[in-house]
Amino acid sequence: MNSKITRLIQFGLVGLINTGIDLGVFTLLIMGNIPVIPAQIVSYGCGVLNSYILNSRWTFRKERTQKRKNELLRFILVNLAALTVSSLLLKVLYASTGANLTLCKLAATAVSILVNYAGSRYLVFGQQTRDKVEQE
């Protein structure tokens, strides 16, 4: 199977696990009367931690012959961007539509996946691939 397709499938599977962690923690925090945005930040952070571990060790492992300087910092910045997008969208959807909070969370998460994949692929884990191609 094409390595790009395999990588995308792996990223999707990791994303499903991350989403499960994120939604589970978010639901527990909301049930504990934590406000929406702090719950979003904490739950998203739990998913991000899982994402870094699984994506660096499985999804993008072949591109990472060694951990690059500032990789974790770039990963955190990409995920802060995705968190910002998802939090703003969550707040807008929930306030303007009155839809179920979980549905709003899922919609916001779907959009943040696009930001996260592009950032992870090209800014965090992908540089070695470009470097390797340029050297060949």
DSSP file (Angstrom, degrees, kcal/mol; ACC not computed):
  #  RESIDUE AA STRUCTURE BP1 BP2  ACC     N-H-->O    O-->H-N    N-H-->O    O-->H-N    TCO  KAPPA ALPHA  PHI   PSI    X-CA   Y-CA   Z-CA
    1    1 A M              0   0    0      0, 0.0     5,-0.0     0, 0.0     0, 0.0   0.000 360.0 360.0 360.0 145.3    0.0    0.0    0.0
    2    2 A N     >  -     0   0    0      1,-0.1     4,-2.6     4,-0.1     5,-0.2  -0.289 360.0-133.0 -55.9 133.6    1.2    3.5   -0.7
    3    3 A S  H  > S+     0   0    0      1,-0.2     4,-2.6     2,-0.2     5,-0.2   0.827 105.2  55.2 -64.5 -31.1    3.1    4.9    2.3
    4    4 A K  H  > S+     0   0    0      2,-0.2     4,-2.1     1,-0.2    -1,-0.2   0.907 110.8  44.7 -67.1 -40.0    1.2    8.2    2.1
    5    5 A I  H  > S+     0   0    0      2,-0.2     4,-2.6     1,-0.2    -2,-0.2   0.919 113.3  50.4 -68.6 -43.3   -2.1    6.4    2.3
    6    6 A T  H  X S+     0   0    0     -4,-2.6     4,-2.7     1,-0.2    -2,-0.2   0.930 111.1  49.0 -58.4 -46.1   -0.8    4.2    5.1
    7    7 A R  H  X S+     0   0    0     -4,-2.6     4,-2.8     1,-0.2    -1,-0.2   0.898 110.9  50.2 -61.9 -41.6    0.4    7.2    7.0
    8    8 A L  H  X S+     0   0    0     -4,-2.1     4,-2.2     2,-0.2    -1,-0.2   0.904 111.4  48.3 -64.7 -40.8   -3.0    8.9    6.6
    9    9 A I  H  X S+     0   0    0     -4,-2.6     4,-2.5     2,-0.2    -2,-0.2   0.925 112.6  48.5 -64.0 -44.4   -4.8    5.8    7.8
   10   10 A Q  H  X S+     0   0    0     -4,-2.7     4,-2.7     1,-0.2     5,-0.2   0.927 110.9  50.5 -60.9 -44.7   -2.5    5.6   10.8
   11   11 A F  H  X S+     0   0    0     -4,-2.8     4,-2.4     1,-0.2    -1,-0.2   0.901 110.6  50.7 -60.3 -40.1   -3.0    9.3   11.6
   12   12 A G  H  X S+     0   0    0     -4,-2.2     4,-2.1     2,-0.2    -2,-0.2   0.900 110.0  48.6 -63.9 -42.0   -6.8    8.7   11.4
   13   13 A L  H  X S+     0   0    0     -4,-2.5     4,-2.0     2,-0.2    -2,-0.2   0.922 112.4  48.0 -64.9 -43.6   -6.7    5.8   13.8
   14   14 A V  H  X S+     0   0    0     -4,-2.7     4,-2.9     1,-0.2    -2,-0.2   0.910 110.5  54.0 -60.8 -40.8   -4.5    7.7   16.2
   15   15 A G  H  X S+     0   0    0     -4,-2.4     4,-2.9    -5,-0.2    -2,-0.2   0.879 105.1  52.6 -61.1 -39.5   -7.0   10.6   15.8
   16   16 A L  H  X S+     0   0    0     -4,-2.1     4,-2.3     2,-0.2    -1,-0.2   0.919 111.5  46.2 -63.0 -42.5   -9.9    8.3   16.7
   17   17 A I  H  X S+     0   0    0     -4,-2.0     4,-2.4     2,-0.2    -2,-0.2   0.934 113.6  49.1 -64.1 -45.1   -8.2    7.2   19.9
   18   18 A N  H  X S+     0   0    0     -4,-2.9     4,-3.3     1,-0.2    -2,-0.2   0.909 110.3  51.0 -59.5 -42.7   -7.4   10.9   20.7
   19   19 A T  H  X S+     0   0    0     -4,-2.9     4,-3.2     2,-0.2     5,-0.3   0.898 109.2  51.0 -63.7 -40.3  -11.0   11.9   20.0
   20   20 A G  H  X S+     0   0    0     -4,-2.3     4,-2.4     2,-0.2    -1,-0.2   0.922 113.4  44.7 -61.6 -44.2  -12.2    9.1   22.4
   21   21 A I  H  X S+     0   0    0     -4,-2.4     4,-2.7     2,-0.2     5,-0.3   0.946 115.4  48.3 -63.0 -48.3   -9.8   10.3   25.1
   22   22 A D  H  X S+     0   0    0     -4,-3.3     4,-2.8     1,-0.2    -2,-0.2   0.940 115.1  43.5 -58.0 -51.4  -10.7   14.0   24.5
   23   23 A L  H  X S+     0   0    0     -4,-3.2     4,-2.8     2,-0.2    -1,-0.2   0.892 114.1  51.1 -64.8 -39.5  -14.5   13.3   24.5
   24   24 A G  H  X S+     0   0    0     -4,-2.4     4,-2.2    -5,-0.3    -2,-0.2   0.947 114.8  41.1 -63.3 -48.6  -14.3   11.0   27.5
   25   25 A V  H  X S+     0   0    0     -4,-2.7     4,-2.6     2,-0.2     5,-0.2   0.916 115.1  52.5 -65.2 -42.6  -12.3   13.5   29.6
   26   26 A F  H  X S+     0   0    0     -4,-2.8     4,-2.7    -5,-0.3     5,-0.2   0.929 110.1  48.2 -58.2 -47.1  -14.5   16.4   28.3
   27   27 A T  H  X S+     0   0    0     -4,-2.8     4,-2.6     1,-0.2    -1,-0.2   0.914 111.8  49.2 -61.5 -44.7  -17.7   14.6   29.4
   28   28 A L  H  X S+     0   0    0     -4,-2.2     4,-1.2    -5,-0.2    -1,-0.2   0.915 113.0  47.1 -61.8 -42.4  -16.3   13.8   32.8
   29   29 A L  H  <>S+     0   0    0     -4,-2.6     5,-2.4     2,-0.2    -2,-0.2   0.911 112.3  48.9 -66.8 -42.1  -15.2   17.4   33.4
   30   30 A I  H ><5S+     0   0    0     -4,-2.7     3,-1.8     1,-0.2    -2,-0.2   0.903 109.6  52.6 -63.8 -40.9  -18.6   18.8   32.2
   31   31 A M  H 3<5S+     0   0    0     -4,-2.6    -1,-0.2     1,-0.3    -2,-0.2   0.792 105.2  56.6 -64.3 -26.3  -20.4   16.3   34.4
   32   32 A G  T 3<5S-     0   0    0     -4,-1.2    -1,-0.3    -5,-0.2    -2,-0.2   0.198 123.3-108.3 -89.2  16.1  -18.2   17.6   37.3
   33   33 A N  T < 5 +     0   0    0     -3,-1.8    -3,-0.2     1,-0.2    -2,-0.1   0.762  65.1 154.6  63.8  29.5  -19.5   21.2   36.5
   34   34 A I      < -     0   0    0     -5,-2.4    -1,-0.2    -6,-0.1    -2,-0.1  -0.726  52.4-102.5 -80.9 136.3  -16.2   22.4   35.0
   35   35 A P     >  -     0   0    0      0, 0.0     4,-2.3     0, 0.0     5,-0.2  -0.188  32.6-109.0 -58.4 154.9  -16.9   25.3   32.5
   36   36 A V  H  > S+     0   0    0      1,-0.2     4,-2.7     2,-0.2     5,-0.2   0.896 111.4  46.3 -56.2 -52.6  -16.9   24.4   28.8
   37   37 A I  H  > S+     0   0    0      2,-0.2     4,-2.5     1,-0.2    -1,-0.2   0.929 114.3  45.9 -66.7 -46.4  -13.6   26.2   27.7
   38   38 A P  H  > S+     0   0    0      0, 0.0     4,-2.4     0, 0.0     5,-0.2   0.911 114.7  49.9 -59.9 -38.3  -11.5   24.9   30.7
   39   39 A A  H  X S+     0   0    0     -4,-2.3     4,-2.6     1,-0.2     5,-0.3   0.904 110.1  51.2 -63.4 -40.3  -12.9   21.4   30.1
   40   40 A Q  H  X S+     0   0    0     -4,-2.7     4,-2.4    -5,-0.2     5,-0.2   0.915 110.7  48.1 -61.5 -44.4  -12.1   21.8   26.4
   41   41 A I  H  X S+     0   0    0     -4,-2.5     4,-2.1     2,-0.2    -2,-0.2   0.930 115.2  43.4 -64.9 -46.8   -8.5   22.8   27.1
   42   42 A V  H  X S+     0   0    0     -4,-2.4     4,-1.8     2,-0.2    -2,-0.2   0.935 117.0  45.4 -66.2 -46.6   -7.8   20.0   29.6
   43   43 A S  H  X S+     0   0    0     -4,-2.6     4,-1.8    -5,-0.2    -2,-0.2   0.902 113.2  49.9 -66.8 -39.9   -9.5   17.3   27.5
   44   44 A Y  H  X S+     0   0    0     -4,-2.4     4,-2.5    -5,-0.3    -1,-0.2   0.908 107.7  55.3 -63.1 -41.5   -7.8   18.4   24.3
   45   45 A G  H  X S+     0   0    0     -4,-2.1     4,-2.2    -5,-0.2    -1,-0.2   0.871 105.2  52.2 -59.7 -38.0   -4.5   18.4   26.2
   46   46 A C  H  X S+     0   0    0     -4,-1.8     4,-1.8     1,-0.2    -1,-0.2   0.914 111.2  46.9 -64.3 -42.6   -5.0   14.8   27.1
   47   47 A G  H  X S+     0   0    0     -4,-1.8     4,-2.5     1,-0.2    -2,-0.2   0.877 110.1  54.2 -65.5 -37.2   -5.7   13.9   23.5
   48   48 A V  H  X S+     0   0    0     -4,-2.5     4,-2.7     2,-0.2     5,-0.2   0.907 105.6  51.9 -64.1 -43.2   -2.6   15.9   22.4
   49   49 A L  H  X S+     0   0    0     -4,-2.2     4,-1.9     1,-0.2    -1,-0.2   0.939 112.8  45.1 -59.6 -46.9   -0.3   14.0   24.8
   50   50 A N  H  X S+     0   0    0     -4,-1.8     4,-2.7     1,-0.2     5,-0.3   0.908 111.5  54.5 -61.5 -41.8   -1.6   10.7   23.4
   51   51 A S  H  X S+     0   0    0     -4,-2.5     4,-2.9     1,-0.2     5,-0.4   0.915 107.3  48.8 -59.5 -46.2   -1.2   12.0   19.8
   52   52 A Y  H  X S+     0   0    0     -4,-2.7     4,-2.1     2,-0.2     5,-0.3   0.934 113.6  46.7 -61.5 -45.9    2.4   13.0   20.3
   53   53 A I  H  X S+     0   0    0     -4,-1.9     4,-1.5    -5,-0.2    -2,-0.2   0.958 119.7  37.5 -62.8 -51.7    3.3    9.6   21.7
   54   54 A L  H  X>S+     0   0    0     -4,-2.7     4,-1.9     2,-0.2     5,-1.1   0.907 118.8  47.0 -71.4 -41.7    1.5    7.5   19.1
   55   55 A N  I  <>S+     0   0    0     -4,-2.9     5,-3.0    -5,-0.3    -1,-0.2   0.896 114.8  46.0 -68.9 -38.1    2.2    9.7   16.0
   56   56 A S  I  <5S+     0   0    0     -4,-2.1    -1,-0.2    -5,-0.4    -2,-0.2   0.829 122.2  36.4 -73.1 -29.6    5.9   10.0   16.8
   57   57 A R  I  <5S+     0   0    0     -4,-1.5    -2,-0.2    -5,-0.3    -1,-0.2   0.632 136.8   9.3 -97.1 -15.3    6.3    6.3   17.6
   58   58 A W  I ><5S+     0   0    0     -4,-1.9     3,-0.6    -5,-0.1     4,-0.3   0.664 123.7  42.7-128.1 -63.4    4.0    4.8   15.0
   59   59 A T  I 3 <S+     0   0    0     -5,-1.1     3,-0.3     1,-0.2    -3,-0.2   0.934 131.5  19.2 -61.1 -51.8    2.5    7.1   12.3
   60   60 A F  T >><S+     0   0    0     -5,-3.0     4,-0.8     1,-0.2     3,-0.6   0.110  89.0 117.5-108.1  20.3    5.6    9.1   11.4
   61   61 A R  G X4 S+     0   0    0     -3,-0.6     3,-0.9     1,-0.2    -1,-0.2   0.872  72.9  54.1 -56.5 -42.7    8.2    6.8   12.8
   62   62 A K  G 34 S+     0   0    0     -4,-0.3    -1,-0.2     1,-0.3     3,-0.1   0.816 107.0  51.3 -67.3 -29.6    9.9    6.1    9.5
   63   63 A E  G <4 S+     0   0    0     -3,-0.6     2,-0.8     1,-0.2    -1,-0.3   0.669 102.9  67.2 -76.9 -15.9   10.4    9.8    8.9
   64   64 A R    <<  +     0   0    0     -3,-0.9    -1,-0.2    -4,-0.8     3,-0.1  -0.720  46.7 160.4-110.9  81.9   12.0   10.2   12.3
   65   65 A T  S    S+     0   0    0     -2,-0.8     2,-0.3     1,-0.2    -1,-0.2   0.781  83.3   7.3 -69.2 -23.3   15.3    8.4   12.4
   66   66 A Q  S    S-     0   0    0     -3,-0.2     2,-0.4     0, 0.0    -1,-0.2  -0.983  92.0 -94.3-150.4 154.9   16.1   10.6   15.3
   67   67 A K        -     0   0    0     -2,-0.3     2,-0.2    -3,-0.1     3,-0.1  -0.577  47.9-135.6 -71.5 125.5   14.1   13.1   17.4
   68   68 A R    >   -     0   0    0     -2,-0.4     3,-1.9     1,-0.1     4,-0.3  -0.515  23.7 -92.2 -86.6 151.3   14.8   16.5   15.9
   69   69 A K  T 3  S+     0   0    0      1,-0.3    -1,-0.1    -2,-0.2     0, 0.0  -0.331 110.8   9.5 -57.7 136.8   15.5   19.6   17.9
   70   70 A N  T 3> S+     0   0    0      1,-0.1     4,-2.6    -3,-0.1    -1,-0.3   0.550  87.2 128.2  68.8  10.2   12.4   21.6   18.7
   71   71 A E  H <> S+     0   0    0     -3,-1.9     4,-2.6     1,-0.2     5,-0.2   0.940  74.9  46.4 -60.7 -47.2   10.1   18.8   17.5
   72   72 A L  H  > S+     0   0    0     -4,-0.3     4,-2.7     1,-0.2    -1,-0.2   0.900 111.8  51.8 -63.6 -40.0    8.0   18.8   20.7
   73   73 A L  H  > S+     0   0    0      2,-0.2     4,-2.4     1,-0.2    -1,-0.2   0.927 111.3  46.6 -61.7 -44.9    7.8   22.6   20.6
   74   74 A R  H  X S+     0   0    0     -4,-2.6     4,-2.6     2,-0.2    -2,-0.2   0.897 111.7  52.2 -63.3 -39.5    6.5   22.6   17.0
   75   75 A F  H  X S+     0   0    0     -4,-2.6     4,-2.3    -5,-0.2    -2,-0.2   0.928 110.4  47.6 -61.4 -45.3    4.1   19.8   18.0
   76   76 A I  H  X S+     0   0    0     -4,-2.7     4,-2.2     2,-0.2    -2,-0.2   0.914 112.1  49.7 -62.8 -43.1    2.8   21.9   20.9
   77   77 A L  H  X S+     0   0    0     -4,-2.4     4,-2.0     2,-0.2    -2,-0.2   0.906 110.6  49.4 -64.1 -42.1    2.4   25.0   18.7
   78   78 A V  H  X S+     0   0    0     -4,-2.6     4,-2.2     1,-0.2    -1,-0.2   0.921 113.6  46.9 -61.3 -42.9    0.5   23.1   16.0
   79   79 A N  H  X S+     0   0    0     -4,-2.3     4,-2.7     2,-0.2    -2,-0.2   0.810 107.6  55.5 -73.0 -28.9   -1.8   21.7   18.6
   80   80 A L  H  X S+     0   0    0     -4,-2.2     4,-2.5     2,-0.2    -1,-0.2   0.895 108.8  49.1 -65.4 -38.9   -2.3   25.1   20.2
   81   81 A A  H  X S+     0   0    0     -4,-2.0     4,-2.4     2,-0.2    -2,-0.2   0.933 113.4  45.8 -63.5 -45.2   -3.4   26.4   16.8
   82   82 A A  H  X S+     0   0    0     -4,-2.2     4,-2.7     1,-0.2    -2,-0.2   0.891 112.8  51.1 -65.0 -38.9   -5.8   23.4   16.5
   83   83 A L  H  X S+     0   0    0     -4,-2.7     4,-2.9     2,-0.2     5,-0.2   0.908 109.6  50.2 -63.5 -42.3   -7.0   24.0   20.0
   84   84 A T  H  X S+     0   0    0     -4,-2.5     4,-2.5     2,-0.2     5,-0.3   0.939 112.8  46.2 -61.4 -47.4   -7.6   27.6   19.3
   85   85 A V  H  X S+     0   0    0     -4,-2.4     4,-2.3     1,-0.2    -2,-0.2   0.935 116.3  44.6 -60.7 -46.9   -9.6   26.8   16.2
   86   86 A S  H  X S+     0   0    0     -4,-2.7     4,-2.7     2,-0.2    -2,-0.2   0.885 113.6  49.7 -69.0 -37.2  -11.6   24.1   17.9
   87   87 A S  H  X S+     0   0    0     -4,-2.9     4,-2.6     2,-0.2    -1,-0.2   0.931 113.1  45.7 -67.1 -44.8  -12.3   26.2   21.0
   88   88 A L  H  X S+     0   0    0     -4,-2.5     4,-2.6    -5,-0.2     5,-0.2   0.930 115.8  46.5 -63.1 -44.5  -13.5   29.2   19.0
   89   89 A L  H  X S+     0   0    0     -4,-2.3     4,-3.1    -5,-0.3     5,-0.3   0.909 111.7  51.4 -65.3 -41.2  -15.7   27.0   16.8
   90   90 A L  H  X S+     0   0    0     -4,-2.7     4,-2.5    -5,-0.2     5,-0.3   0.937 112.3  46.4 -58.5 -47.5  -17.1   25.1   19.8
   91   91 A K  H  X S+     0   0    0     -4,-2.6     4,-2.3     2,-0.2     5,-0.2   0.922 115.6  45.1 -62.9 -45.0  -18.0   28.4   21.5
   92   92 A V  H  X S+     0   0    0     -4,-2.6     4,-2.6     2,-0.2     5,-0.3   0.935 115.4  46.5 -66.1 -47.1  -19.6   29.9   18.4
   93   93 A L  H  X>S+     0   0    0     -4,-3.1     4,-2.3    -5,-0.2     5,-0.6   0.931 115.7  45.1 -61.7 -46.0  -21.5   26.7   17.5
   94   94 A Y  H  X5S+     0   0    0     -4,-2.5     4,-1.0    -5,-0.3    -1,-0.2   0.912 118.3  42.5 -66.7 -41.9  -22.8   26.1   21.0
   95   95 A A  H  <5S+     0   0    0     -4,-2.3    -2,-0.2    -5,-0.3    -1,-0.2   0.869 122.1  37.5 -72.6 -36.8  -23.8   29.8   21.5
   96   96 A S  H  <5S+     0   0    0     -4,-2.6    -2,-0.2    -5,-0.2    -3,-0.2   0.767 125.4  31.7 -92.0 -25.2  -25.3   30.4   18.1
   97   97 A T  H  <5S-     0   0    0     -4,-2.3    -3,-0.2    -5,-0.3    -2,-0.1   0.737  82.1-141.4-104.1 -25.4  -27.1   27.1   17.3
   98   98 A G     << +     0   0    0     -4,-1.0    -4,-0.1    -5,-0.6     3,-0.1   0.656  49.3 153.4  70.5  13.6  -28.1   25.8   20.7
   99   99 A A        -     0   0    0     -6,-0.6    -1,-0.2     1,-0.2    -2,-0.1  -0.192  58.2 -68.2 -69.6 166.8  -27.2   22.4   19.5
  100  100 A N     >  -     0   0    0      1,-0.1     4,-2.2    -3,-0.1     5,-0.2  -0.305  44.3-128.1 -55.1 135.5  -26.2   19.6   21.8
  101  101 A L  H  > S+     0   0    0      1,-0.2     4,-2.4     2,-0.2     5,-0.1   0.866 107.8  53.0 -59.0 -40.0  -22.8   20.3   23.3
  102  102 A T  H  > S+     0   0    0      2,-0.2     4,-2.4     1,-0.2    -1,-0.2   0.893 108.7  49.6 -64.9 -39.7  -21.3   17.0   22.3
  103  103 A L  H  > S+     0   0    0      2,-0.2     4,-2.3     1,-0.2    -2,-0.2   0.903 111.1  49.5 -65.2 -40.5  -22.4   17.5   18.7
  104  104 A C  H  X S+     0   0    0     -4,-2.2     4,-2.4     2,-0.2    -2,-0.2   0.907 110.5  51.4 -62.9 -41.1  -20.8   21.0   18.7
  105  105 A K  H  X S+     0   0    0     -4,-2.4     4,-2.4     1,-0.2    -2,-0.2   0.914 109.6  49.3 -62.1 -44.4  -17.6   19.4   20.2
  106  106 A L  H  X S+     0   0    0     -4,-2.4     4,-2.3     2,-0.2    -2,-0.2   0.900 111.2  49.2 -63.7 -41.3  -17.5   16.8   17.4
  107  107 A A  H  X S+     0   0    0     -4,-2.3     4,-1.6     2,-0.2    -2,-0.2   0.923 112.8  47.2 -63.4 -44.1  -17.9   19.4   14.7
  108  108 A A  H  X S+     0   0    0     -4,-2.4     4,-2.1     1,-0.2    -2,-0.2   0.885 111.3  52.3 -64.5 -38.6  -15.2   21.5   16.2
  109  109 A T  H  X S+     0   0    0     -4,-2.4     4,-1.6     1,-0.2    -2,-0.2   0.897 104.4  56.1 -64.1 -41.6  -12.9   18.5   16.5
  110  110 A A  H  X S+     0   0    0     -4,-2.3     4,-0.9     1,-0.2    -1,-0.2   0.909 109.6  45.7 -58.7 -42.8  -13.5   17.6   12.9
  111  111 A V  H >X S+     0   0    0     -4,-1.6     4,-1.2     1,-0.2     3,-0.6   0.904 109.9  53.9 -67.8 -40.6  -12.2   21.0   11.8
  112  112 A S  H 3X S+     0   0    0     -4,-2.1     4,-2.7     1,-0.2    -1,-0.2   0.771  97.0  67.2 -67.5 -23.8   -9.2   20.9   14.1
  113  113 A I  H 3X S+     0   0    0     -4,-1.6     4,-3.0     2,-0.2     5,-0.2   0.896  98.5  52.0 -61.2 -40.1   -8.2   17.5   12.6
  114  114 A L  H <X S+     0   0    0     -4,-0.9     4,-2.0    -3,-0.6     5,-0.2   0.924 111.8  45.2 -63.0 -44.7   -7.4   19.2    9.4
  115  115 A V  H  X S+     0   0    0     -4,-1.2     4,-2.3     1,-0.2    -2,-0.2   0.925 115.1  49.0 -62.4 -45.0   -5.2   21.8   11.1
  116  116 A N  H  X S+     0   0    0     -4,-2.7     4,-3.0     2,-0.2     5,-0.3   0.913 110.8  47.9 -64.8 -45.9   -3.5   19.1   13.1
  117  117 A Y  H  X S+     0   0    0     -4,-3.0     4,-3.1     2,-0.2     5,-0.3   0.953 113.5  46.8 -63.0 -49.1   -2.8   16.8   10.3
  118  118 A A  H  X S+     0   0    0     -4,-2.0     4,-2.4    -5,-0.2     5,-0.5   0.927 116.6  44.7 -59.5 -44.9   -1.3   19.5    8.0
  119  119 A G  H  X>S+     0   0    0     -4,-2.3     4,-2.2    -5,-0.2     5,-1.7   0.920 116.0  45.8 -66.1 -43.8    0.8   20.8   10.9
  120  120 A S  I  <>S+     0   0    0     -4,-3.0     5,-2.9     3,-0.2     6,-0.6   0.923 117.3  44.5 -64.6 -44.3    2.0   17.4   12.1
  121  121 A R  I  <5S+     0   0    0     -4,-3.1    -2,-0.2    -5,-0.3    -1,-0.2   0.913 129.0  21.8 -67.8 -44.6    2.8   16.2    8.6
  122  122 A Y  I  <5S+     0   0    0     -4,-2.4    -3,-0.2    -5,-0.3    -2,-0.2   0.766 132.6  29.7-102.0 -27.8    4.6   19.3    7.3
  123  123 A L  I  <5S+     0   0    0     -4,-2.2    -3,-0.2    -5,-0.5    -4,-0.1   0.780 126.6  27.8-104.3 -31.4    5.8   21.2   10.3
  124  124 A V  I   <S+     0   0    0     -5,-1.7    -3,-0.2    -4,-0.2    -4,-0.2   0.922 134.3   8.5 -98.0 -60.6    6.5   18.7   13.0
  125  125 A F  S   <S+     0   0    0     -5,-2.9     3,-0.3    -6,-0.2     4,-0.3   0.589 114.1  70.8-102.5 -12.0    7.4   15.3   11.6
  126  126 A G     >  +     0   0    0     -6,-0.6     4,-1.7     1,-0.2     3,-0.5   0.594  69.9  85.3 -88.3 -11.9    7.8   15.9    7.9
  127  127 A Q  H  > S+     0   0    0      1,-0.2     4,-2.7     2,-0.2    -1,-0.2   0.886  87.4  54.9 -61.7 -40.3   11.0   17.9    7.6
  128  128 A Q  H  > S+     0   0    0     -3,-0.3     4,-2.8     1,-0.2    -1,-0.2   0.867 105.1  54.6 -61.5 -35.2   13.3   14.9    7.6
  129  129 A T  H  > S+     0   0    0     -3,-0.5     4,-2.2    -4,-0.3    -1,-0.2   0.939 110.7  44.6 -63.2 -46.1   11.3   13.5    4.6
  130  130 A R  H  X S+     0   0    0     -4,-1.7     4,-2.2     1,-0.2    -2,-0.2   0.903 113.8  50.7 -64.1 -40.9   11.9   16.7    2.7
  131  131 A D  H  X S+     0   0    0     -4,-2.7     4,-1.5     1,-0.2    -2,-0.2   0.918 110.5  49.4 -61.7 -43.5   15.6   16.8    3.7
  132  132 A K  H  X S+     0   0    0     -4,-2.8     4,-1.2     1,-0.2    -2,-0.2   0.903 111.1  49.0 -64.5 -42.5   16.0   13.2    2.6
  133  133 A V  H  < S+     0   0    0     -4,-2.2     3,-0.3     1,-0.2    -1,-0.2   0.897 110.3  51.3 -63.7 -41.4   14.4   13.8   -0.8
  134  134 A E  H  < S+     0   0    0     -4,-2.2    -1,-0.2     1,-0.2    -2,-0.2   0.808 109.1  51.5 -67.2 -29.0   16.6   16.9   -1.3
  135  135 A Q  H  <        0   0    0     -4,-1.5    -1,-0.2     1,-0.2    -2,-0.2   0.754 360.0 360.0 -78.8 -24.7   19.8   14.9   -0.5
  136  136 A E     <        0   0    0     -4,-1.2    -1,-0.2    -3,-0.3    -2,-0.2   0.477 360.0 360.0 -78.4 360.0   19.0   12.0   -3.0
